[in-house]
């Protein structure tokens, strides 16, 4: 069974940084792309970033480009999201997911979401 456990969230002041981690199990980690999503109160879950199996292909939502960095360590079955210059608008529950690329487009696998990790940016 696929299991994705997010951690690293917390309370941070605007302009600060956080590093999120997601430890994966239940599948061959290095066969899959990974992604980060987030959901703010009253809003739909939205895409944040994706990374291919090797880390050589990366993409970001426009809202976080230049501030967030996704990376992965296949030896640890872990994907990271380094978040810098955080804004109040980044406040959300952050979730990771595994997926595949179809004609260059990241598609999340049809698995249940994990518990996520709460990121709260104060001002």
DSSP file (Angstrom, degrees, kcal/mol; ACC not computed):
  #  RESIDUE AA STRUCTURE BP1 BP2  ACC     N-H-->O    O-->H-N    N-H-->O    O-->H-N    TCO  KAPPA ALPHA  PHI   PSI    X-CA   Y-CA   Z-CA
    1    1 A X              0   0    0      0, 0.0     2,-0.3     0, 0.0    26,-0.1   0.000 360.0 360.0 360.0 139.1    0.0    0.0    0.0
    2    2 A X        -     0   0    0     24,-0.1     2,-0.4    22,-0.1    24,-0.2  -0.529 360.0-178.0 -72.8 133.8    1.2    3.5   -0.9
    3    3 A X  E     -A   25   0A   0     22,-2.5    22,-1.9    -2,-0.3     2,-0.5  -0.995   9.9-175.8-137.6 131.1    2.0    5.6    2.1
    4    4 A X  E     -A   24   0A   0     -2,-0.4     2,-0.6    20,-0.2   111,-0.4  -0.987   4.6-169.7-129.6 120.3    3.1    9.2    2.1
    5    5 A X  E     -A   23   0A   0     18,-2.2    18,-2.2    -2,-0.5     2,-0.2  -0.930   6.6-162.3-119.6 109.8    4.0   10.9    5.3
    6    6 A X  E     +A   22   0A   0     -2,-0.6     2,-0.3    16,-0.2    16,-0.2  -0.609  17.9 158.2 -90.1 148.9    4.5   14.7    5.3
    7    7 A X  E     +A   21   0A   0     14,-2.3    14,-2.6    -2,-0.2   110,-0.1  -0.963  35.4  73.5-156.8 170.0    6.3   16.6    8.0
    8    8 A X        +     0   0    0      1,-0.3    11,-0.4    -2,-0.3    14,-0.1   0.334  60.7 132.2 104.0  -5.7    8.2   19.9    8.6
    9    9 A X        +     0   0    0     12,-0.1     2,-0.3     9,-0.1    -1,-0.3  -0.181  21.7 125.3 -71.8 171.2    5.3   22.3    8.6
   10   10 A X  E     -d  119   0B   0    108,-0.6   110,-2.7   107,-0.1     2,-0.5  -0.985  58.8 -48.4 168.4-166.3    4.9   24.9   11.3
   11   11 A X  E     +d  120   0B   0     -2,-0.3     2,-0.3   108,-0.2   110,-0.2  -0.845  54.5 166.1 -99.9 129.4    4.4   28.6   12.0
   12   12 A X  E     -d  121   0B   0    108,-2.6   110,-2.5    -2,-0.5     2,-0.1  -0.989  34.5-111.5-142.6 149.1    6.8   31.1   10.3
   13   13 A X  E >   -d  122   0B   0     -2,-0.3     3,-2.4   108,-0.2    73,-0.2  -0.466  49.9 -84.4 -76.6 151.6    6.9   34.8    9.8
   14   14 A X  T 3  S+     0   0    0    108,-2.7    73,-0.2     1,-0.3    -1,-0.1  -0.299 119.8  29.4 -53.5 136.1    6.4   36.3    6.4
   15   15 A X  T 3  S+     0   0    0     71,-3.1    70,-0.6     1,-0.3    -1,-0.3   0.256 101.3 111.7  92.2 -11.1    9.7   36.3    4.6
   16   16 A X    <   -     0   0    0     -3,-2.4    70,-2.3    70,-0.2     2,-0.3  -0.065  59.7-118.5 -85.8-170.8   10.9   33.3    6.5
   17   17 A X        -     0   0    0     67,-0.2     2,-0.3    68,-0.2    67,-0.2  -0.926  20.4-178.1-134.0 152.8   11.7   29.7    5.4
   18   18 A X  E     - B   0  83A   0     65,-2.1    65,-3.3    -2,-0.3     2,-0.5  -0.978  16.3-146.1-143.2 153.1   10.5   26.2    6.0
   19   19 A X  E     - B   0  82A   0    -11,-0.4     2,-0.3    -2,-0.3    63,-0.2  -0.970  16.8-160.6-123.2 115.2   11.7   22.8    4.6
   20   20 A X  E     - B   0  81A   0     61,-2.6    61,-2.0    -2,-0.5     2,-0.3  -0.674   3.9-161.9 -93.7 148.3    9.0   20.1    4.2
   21   21 A X  E     -AB   7  80A   0    -14,-2.6   -14,-2.3    -2,-0.3     2,-0.4  -0.945   7.9-167.1-126.9 150.5    9.7   16.4    3.9
   22   22 A X  E     -AB   6  79A   0     57,-1.7    57,-2.0    -2,-0.3     2,-0.5  -0.944   7.4-159.0-138.5 116.1    7.7   13.5    2.6
   23   23 A X  E     -AB   5  78A   0    -18,-2.2   -18,-2.2    -2,-0.4     2,-0.3  -0.848  16.4-159.7 -97.1 125.8    8.7   10.0    3.2
   24   24 A X  E     +A    4   0A   0     53,-2.9     2,-0.3    -2,-0.5   -20,-0.2  -0.760  17.2 163.2-110.0 150.1    7.2    7.5    0.8
   25   25 A X  E     +A    3   0A   0    -22,-1.9   -22,-2.5    -2,-0.3     3,-0.1  -0.967  47.8  58.9-153.5 165.6    6.7    3.7    1.0
   26   26 A X  S    S+     0   0    0     -2,-0.3     2,-0.3   -24,-0.2   -24,-0.1   0.474  99.4  54.1  91.5   2.9    4.6    1.0   -0.8
   27   27 A X  S    S-     0   0    0    -24,-0.1     2,-1.1   -26,-0.1    -1,-0.2  -0.974  99.5 -82.1-156.6 165.2    6.0    1.6   -4.3
   28   28 A X    >   -     0   0    0     -2,-0.3     3,-1.9     1,-0.2     4,-0.3  -0.623  44.2-160.7 -74.3 101.8    9.3    1.8   -6.1
   29   29 A X  G >  S+     0   0    0     -2,-1.1     3,-1.6     1,-0.3    -1,-0.2   0.873  83.3  52.4 -57.6 -44.9   10.2    5.4   -5.3
   30   30 A X  G 3  S+     0   0    0      1,-0.3    -1,-0.3    44,-0.2    -2,-0.1   0.437  99.6  65.2 -79.2   3.3   12.7    6.0   -8.1
   31   31 A X  G <  S+     0   0    0     -3,-1.9     2,-0.3     2,-0.1    -1,-0.3   0.488  99.7  64.1 -91.1  -6.2   10.2    4.8  -10.7
   32   32 A X  S <  S-     0   0    0     -3,-1.6    68,-0.2    -4,-0.3     2,-0.1  -0.881  75.1-125.5-125.8 147.6    7.9    7.7  -10.1
   33   33 A X  E     -E   99   0B   0     66,-2.1    66,-2.4    -2,-0.3     2,-0.3  -0.455  31.2-145.5 -71.2 159.8    7.7   11.4  -10.3
   34   34 A X  E     -EF  98  51B   0     17,-2.6    17,-2.5    64,-0.2     2,-0.3  -0.929  15.5-173.1-128.8 155.6    6.7   13.2   -7.1
   35   35 A X  E     -EF  97  50B   0     62,-2.7    62,-2.0    -2,-0.3     2,-0.4  -0.962  17.9-136.9-145.0 162.2    4.7   16.3   -6.5
   36   36 A X  E     +EF  96  49B   0     13,-2.7    12,-2.6    -2,-0.3    13,-1.6  -0.967  22.3 177.2-119.8 139.6    3.6   18.8   -3.9
   37   37 A X  E     -EF  95  47B   0     58,-3.2    58,-2.9    -2,-0.4     2,-0.3  -0.877   8.3-159.8-130.7 164.0    0.1   20.2   -3.5
   38   38 A X  E     -EF  94  46B   0      8,-2.4     8,-3.2    -2,-0.3     2,-0.4  -0.989   7.2-158.7-146.3 156.6   -1.5   22.5   -1.0
   39   39 A X  E     -E   93   0B   0     54,-2.0    54,-2.4    -2,-0.3     2,-0.2  -0.951   8.1-161.5-140.1 117.2   -5.0   23.4    0.1
   40   40 A X    >   -     0   0    0      4,-0.4     3,-2.2    -2,-0.4    52,-0.1  -0.594  44.7 -77.3 -90.1 156.5   -5.8   26.7    1.9
   41   41 A X  T 3  S+     0   0    0      1,-0.3    -1,-0.1    -2,-0.2     3,-0.1  -0.301 118.2   7.1 -55.9 130.2   -9.0   27.0    3.9
   42   42 A X  T 3  S+     0   0    0      1,-0.2     2,-0.3    -3,-0.1    -1,-0.3   0.517 114.1  98.1  77.0   4.8  -12.0   27.5    1.7
   43   43 A X  S <  S-     0   0    0     -3,-2.2    -1,-0.2     1,-0.0     2,-0.1  -0.834  76.6-102.0-123.0 160.6  -10.0   26.9   -1.5
   44   44 A X        -     0   0    0     -2,-0.3    -4,-0.4     1,-0.1     2,-0.2  -0.422  47.2 -92.2 -75.1 154.4   -9.4   23.9   -3.7
   45   45 A X        -     0   0    0     -6,-0.2     2,-0.3    -2,-0.1    -6,-0.2  -0.468  51.7-163.2 -63.7 137.0   -6.3   21.8   -3.5
   46   46 A X  E     -F   38   0B   0     -8,-3.2    -8,-2.4    -2,-0.2     2,-0.1  -0.917  21.0-103.1-130.1 153.3   -3.7   23.2   -6.0
   47   47 A X  E     +F   37   0B   0     -2,-0.3   -10,-0.2   -10,-0.2     3,-0.1  -0.452  34.4 170.6 -70.8 141.9   -0.5   22.0   -7.6
   48   48 A X  E     -     0   0B   0    -12,-2.6    13,-2.6     1,-0.4     2,-0.3   0.712  56.9 -22.9-117.1 -52.9    2.7   23.4   -6.2
   49   49 A X  E     -FG  36  60B   0    -13,-1.6   -13,-2.7    11,-0.2    -1,-0.4  -0.991  47.4-158.4-161.3 155.6    5.7   21.6   -7.8
   50   50 A X  E     -FG  35  59B   0      9,-2.3     9,-1.9    -2,-0.3     2,-0.3  -0.958   3.7-169.2-137.9 160.3    6.7   18.3   -9.4
   51   51 A X  E     -FG  34  58B   0    -17,-2.5   -17,-2.6    -2,-0.3     7,-0.2  -0.986  20.5-126.0-149.1 136.9   10.0   16.5   -9.9
   52   52 A X    >   -     0   0    0      5,-2.3     3,-0.7    -2,-0.3   -20,-0.1  -0.125  43.4 -84.9 -78.4-178.4   10.8   13.5  -12.1
   53   53 A X  T 3  S+     0   0    0      1,-0.3   -21,-0.1   -22,-0.1    21,-0.1   0.818 127.0  35.1 -59.1 -35.0   12.4   10.3  -10.9
   54   54 A X  T 3  S-     0   0    0    -23,-0.1    -1,-0.3    19,-0.0    18,-0.1   0.582 107.8-114.4 -96.6 -12.2   16.0   11.5  -11.2
   55   55 A X  S <  S+     0   0    0     -3,-0.7    -2,-0.1     2,-0.2     3,-0.1   0.478  87.3 112.5  88.6   3.4   15.5   15.2  -10.2
   56   56 A X        +     0   0    0      1,-0.2     2,-0.5    -5,-0.0    -3,-0.1   0.603  69.6  52.6 -86.2 -11.5   16.4   16.4  -13.6
   57   57 A X        +     0   0    0      2,-0.0    -5,-2.3    -5,-0.0     2,-0.3  -0.982  68.7 167.3-129.6 119.5   13.0   17.7  -14.6
   58   58 A X  E     -G   51   0B   0     -2,-0.5     2,-0.3    -7,-0.2    -7,-0.2  -0.961  10.8-176.9-135.2 144.1   11.2   20.1  -12.3
   59   59 A X  E     -G   50   0B   0     -9,-1.9    -9,-2.3    -2,-0.3     2,-0.3  -0.992   4.3-165.6-142.9 153.6    8.2   22.3  -12.6
   60   60 A X  E     -G   49   0B   0     -2,-0.3   -11,-0.2   -11,-0.2     2,-0.2  -0.950  29.0-105.5-134.9 151.6    6.5   24.9  -10.3
   61   61 A X    >>  -     0   0    0    -13,-2.6     3,-1.6    -2,-0.3     4,-1.3  -0.496  38.8-116.6 -66.4 147.7    3.3   26.7  -10.1
   62   62 A X  T 34 S+     0   0    0      1,-0.3     3,-0.2     2,-0.2    -1,-0.1   0.825 111.9  64.5 -57.4 -31.9    3.7   30.4  -11.1
   63   63 A X  T 34 S+     0   0    0      1,-0.2    -1,-0.3     3,-0.0   -15,-0.1   0.705 114.7  28.5 -68.1 -19.8    2.7   31.5   -7.6
   64   64 A X  T X> S+     0   0    0     -3,-1.6     3,-2.3   -16,-0.2     4,-2.0   0.470  85.2 127.3-118.6  -6.2    5.8   29.8   -6.0
   65   65 A X  T 3< S+     0   0    0     -4,-1.3     4,-0.1     1,-0.3   -16,-0.0  -0.298  79.8  18.0 -59.2 132.1    8.3   29.9   -8.8
   66   66 A X  T 34 S+     0   0    0      2,-0.5    -1,-0.3     1,-0.0     3,-0.1   0.247 124.9  58.4  90.2 -12.5   11.6   31.5   -7.7
   67   67 A X  T <4 S+     0   0    0     -3,-2.3    17,-2.0     1,-0.1     2,-0.3   0.681  97.4  55.4-116.2 -32.8   10.7   31.0   -4.0
   68   68 A X  E  <  -C   83   0A   0     -4,-2.0    -2,-0.5    15,-0.2     2,-0.4  -0.779  59.5-163.5-107.1 149.6   10.2   27.2   -3.6
   69   69 A X  E     -C   82   0A   0     13,-2.6    13,-3.1    -2,-0.3     2,-0.4  -0.979   4.4-158.4-134.3 121.2   12.6   24.4   -4.5
   70   70 A X  E     +C   81   0A   0     -2,-0.4     2,-0.3    11,-0.2    11,-0.2  -0.780  22.3 159.1 -96.2 142.6   11.6   20.8   -4.9
   71   71 A X  E     -C   80   0A   0      9,-1.6     9,-3.0    -2,-0.4     2,-0.3  -0.944  20.4-149.9-151.3 169.9   14.2   18.0   -4.5
   72   72 A X  E     -C   79   0A   0     -2,-0.3     2,-0.5     7,-0.3     7,-0.2  -0.993  12.1-154.6-147.6 154.3   14.4   14.3   -3.8
   73   73 A X  E > > -C   78   0A   0      5,-2.8     5,-1.8    -2,-0.3     3,-1.2  -0.912   9.7-170.5-127.8 100.5   16.7   11.7   -2.3
   74   74 A X  G > 5S+     0   0    0     -2,-0.5     3,-0.6     1,-0.3   -44,-0.2   0.791  84.7  62.1 -66.6 -27.5   16.0    8.4   -3.8
   75   75 A X  G 3 5S+     0   0    0      1,-0.2    -1,-0.3    -3,-0.1   -45,-0.0   0.764 113.5  36.5 -67.2 -23.7   18.2    6.6   -1.3
   76   76 A X  G < 5S-     0   0    0     -3,-1.2    -1,-0.2     2,-0.2    -2,-0.2   0.346 104.8-126.0-107.2   3.0   15.9    7.9    1.5
   77   77 A X  T < 5 +     0   0    0     -3,-0.6   -53,-2.9    -4,-0.5     2,-0.4   0.899  68.1 133.8  51.0  44.2   12.6    7.6   -0.4
   78   78 A X  E   < -BC  23  73A   0     -5,-1.8    -5,-2.8   -55,-0.2     2,-0.4  -0.971  44.5-163.9-132.5 137.8   12.1   11.2    0.4
   79   79 A X  E     -BC  22  72A   0    -57,-2.0   -57,-1.7    -2,-0.4     2,-0.3  -0.948  17.3-157.9-116.6 143.4   11.0   14.3   -1.5
   80   80 A X  E     -BC  21  71A   0     -9,-3.0    -9,-1.6    -2,-0.4     2,-0.4  -0.807  14.5-158.5-120.0 156.7   11.6   17.8   -0.1
   81   81 A X  E     -BC  20  70A   0    -61,-2.0   -61,-2.6    -2,-0.3     2,-0.6  -0.879   9.8-162.0-135.3 105.3   10.1   21.2   -0.6
   82   82 A X  E     -BC  19  69A   0    -13,-3.1   -13,-2.6    -2,-0.4     2,-0.6  -0.780  11.2-164.9 -85.6 121.6   12.3   24.1    0.5
   83   83 A X  E     +BC  18  68A   0    -65,-3.3   -65,-2.1    -2,-0.6     2,-0.3  -0.942  11.1 175.0-116.3 117.7   10.1   27.2    0.9
   84   84 A X        +     0   0    0    -17,-2.0   -67,-0.2    -2,-0.6   -68,-0.2  -0.806  59.7  21.1-119.2 160.1   11.8   30.6    1.0
   85   85 A X  S    S-     0   0    0    -70,-0.6    -1,-0.2    -2,-0.3   -68,-0.2   0.918  85.4-158.8  49.8  50.8   10.5   34.1    1.2
   86   86 A X        -     0   0    0    -70,-2.3   -71,-3.1    -3,-0.2     2,-0.3  -0.266   8.5-158.8 -66.1 145.7    7.2   32.8    2.5
   87   87 A X    >   -     0   0    0    -73,-0.2     3,-1.9   -72,-0.1     4,-0.2  -0.793  33.0-108.6-119.0 161.3    4.0   34.9    2.1
   88   88 A X  G >  S+     0   0    0     -2,-0.3     3,-1.9     1,-0.3    33,-0.3   0.850 117.7  64.8 -56.7 -34.4    0.7   34.9    3.9
   89   89 A X  G 3  S+     0   0    0      1,-0.3    -1,-0.3   -49,-0.0   -49,-0.0   0.637  89.5  67.5 -65.8 -13.7   -0.8   33.5    0.8
   90   90 A X  G <   +     0   0    0     -3,-1.9    -1,-0.3     2,-0.0     2,-0.2   0.534  69.4 120.6 -83.0  -6.4    1.3   30.3    1.2
   91   91 A X    <   +     0   0    0     -3,-1.9     2,-0.3    -4,-0.2    29,-0.2  -0.426  42.8 106.3 -61.3 122.8   -0.6   29.4    4.3
   92   92 A X  E    S- H   0 119B   0     27,-1.9    27,-2.7    -2,-0.2     2,-0.5  -0.968  76.0 -81.9-177.7 169.7   -2.1   25.9    3.6
   93   93 A X  E     -EH  39 118B   0    -54,-2.4   -54,-2.0    -2,-0.3     2,-0.4  -0.873  48.3-145.5 -89.5 128.0   -1.9   22.2    4.3
   94   94 A X  E     -EH  38 117B   0     23,-2.8    23,-1.9    -2,-0.5     2,-0.3  -0.825  18.0-175.3-103.6 133.8    0.8   20.8    2.1
   95   95 A X  E     -E   37   0B   0    -58,-2.9   -58,-3.2    -2,-0.4     2,-0.3  -0.926  13.0-146.5-125.2 146.5    0.5   17.3    0.7
   96   96 A X  E     +E   36   0B   0     -2,-0.3    18,-0.4   -60,-0.2     2,-0.3  -0.738  18.8 179.6-106.0 165.0    2.9   15.2   -1.4
   97   97 A X  E     -E   35   0B   0    -62,-2.0   -62,-2.7    -2,-0.3     2,-0.3  -0.984  22.9-128.3-156.1 155.9    1.9   12.7   -4.1
   98   98 A X  E     +E   34   0B   0     -2,-0.3    11,-2.8   -64,-0.2     2,-0.3  -0.827  40.4 142.8-107.0 155.6    3.5   10.3   -6.5
   99   99 A X  E     -EI  33 108B   0    -66,-2.4   -66,-2.1    -2,-0.3     2,-0.3  -0.912  36.8-109.6-166.6-170.2    2.7   10.3  -10.2
  100  100 A X  E     - I   0 107B   0      7,-2.1     7,-2.8    -2,-0.3     2,-0.5  -0.897  27.8-110.8-136.4 162.5    3.8    9.9  -13.8
  101  101 A X  E     - I   0 106B   0     -2,-0.3     2,-0.5     5,-0.2     5,-0.2  -0.854  22.7-169.5 -99.2 133.8    4.3   12.1  -16.8
  102  102 A X  E >  S- I   0 105B   0      3,-2.5     3,-1.5    -2,-0.5    -2,-0.0  -0.961  80.7 -23.0-122.5 110.2    2.0   11.8  -19.8
  103  103 A X  T 3  S-     0   0    0     -2,-0.5    -1,-0.1     1,-0.3     3,-0.1   0.877 129.7 -49.5  53.0  40.8    3.3   13.7  -22.8
  104  104 A X  T 3  S+     0   0    0      1,-0.2     2,-0.5     0, 0.0    -1,-0.3   0.424 114.5 117.0  85.3  -0.9    5.3   15.9  -20.4
  105  105 A X  E <   -I  102   0B   0     -3,-1.5    -3,-2.5     2,-0.0     2,-0.2  -0.882  65.3-124.8-105.7 127.6    2.4   16.6  -18.0
  106  106 A X  E     -I  101   0B   0     -2,-0.5     2,-0.4    -5,-0.2    -5,-0.2  -0.502  27.7-171.9 -69.8 132.1    2.6   15.4  -14.4
  107  107 A X  E     -I  100   0B   0     -7,-2.8    -7,-2.1    -2,-0.2     2,-0.1  -0.990  19.3-129.6-128.6 123.7   -0.4   13.3  -13.4
  108  108 A X  E     -I   99   0B   0     -2,-0.4    -9,-0.3    -9,-0.2     2,-0.1  -0.442  26.7-113.7 -70.1 139.8   -1.0   12.3   -9.8
  109  109 A X        -     0   0    0    -11,-2.8     2,-2.0    -2,-0.1   -11,-0.1  -0.365  34.3-103.0 -67.3 154.7   -1.6    8.6   -9.1
  110  110 A X  S    S+     0   0    0     -2,-0.1     2,-0.3     2,-0.0    -1,-0.1  -0.502  73.9 130.7 -85.4  72.8   -5.1    7.7   -7.8
  111  111 A X        -     0   0    0     -2,-2.0     2,-0.1   -13,-0.1  -108,-0.0  -0.840  64.4 -92.7-119.5 157.9   -4.2    7.3   -4.1
  112  112 A X        -     0   0    0     -2,-0.3     2,-0.1  -110,-0.1    -1,-0.0  -0.415  48.0-108.0 -65.6 145.2   -5.7    8.6   -1.0
  113  113 A X        -     0   0    0      1,-0.1    -1,-0.1    -2,-0.1   -16,-0.1  -0.433  30.1-124.8 -71.3 148.5   -4.1   11.8    0.3
  114  114 A X        -     0   0    0    -18,-0.4  -109,-0.1    -2,-0.1    -1,-0.1  -0.018  37.9 -87.3 -75.6-168.8   -2.0   11.7    3.4
  115  115 A X        -     0   0    0   -111,-0.4  -110,-0.1     1,-0.1    -1,-0.1   0.696  62.2-148.8 -78.3 -17.9   -2.5   13.8    6.5
  116  116 A X        -     0   0    0   -112,-0.3     2,-0.4   -23,-0.1   -21,-0.2   0.000  12.1 -96.3  73.8 174.0   -0.5   16.7    5.1
  117  117 A X  E     - H   0  94B   0    -23,-1.9   -23,-2.8  -110,-0.1     2,-0.3  -0.999  31.8-122.4-134.3 132.7    1.5   19.1    7.1
  118  118 A X  E     - H   0  93B   0     -2,-0.4  -108,-0.6   -25,-0.2     2,-0.5  -0.557  22.4-170.5 -80.8 128.6    0.2   22.6    8.1
  119  119 A X  E     -dH  10  92B   0    -27,-2.7   -27,-1.9    -2,-0.3     2,-0.5  -0.984   5.1-176.8-116.2 122.4    2.2   25.6    7.0
  120  120 A X  E     -d   11   0B   0   -110,-2.7  -108,-2.6    -2,-0.5     2,-0.6  -0.979   7.6-164.4-123.6 121.8    1.1   28.9    8.6
  121  121 A X  E     -d   12   0B   0     -2,-0.5  -108,-0.2   -33,-0.3     2,-0.2  -0.921  12.1-164.3-108.9 118.2    2.7   32.2    7.6
  122  122 A X  E      d   13   0B   0   -110,-2.5  -108,-2.7    -2,-0.6   -34,-0.0  -0.602 360.0 360.0-100.9 160.7    2.1   35.1   10.0
  123  123 A X              0   0    0     -2,-0.2    -1,-0.1  -110,-0.2  -110,-0.1   0.321 360.0 360.0-131.6 360.0    2.6   38.8    9.4
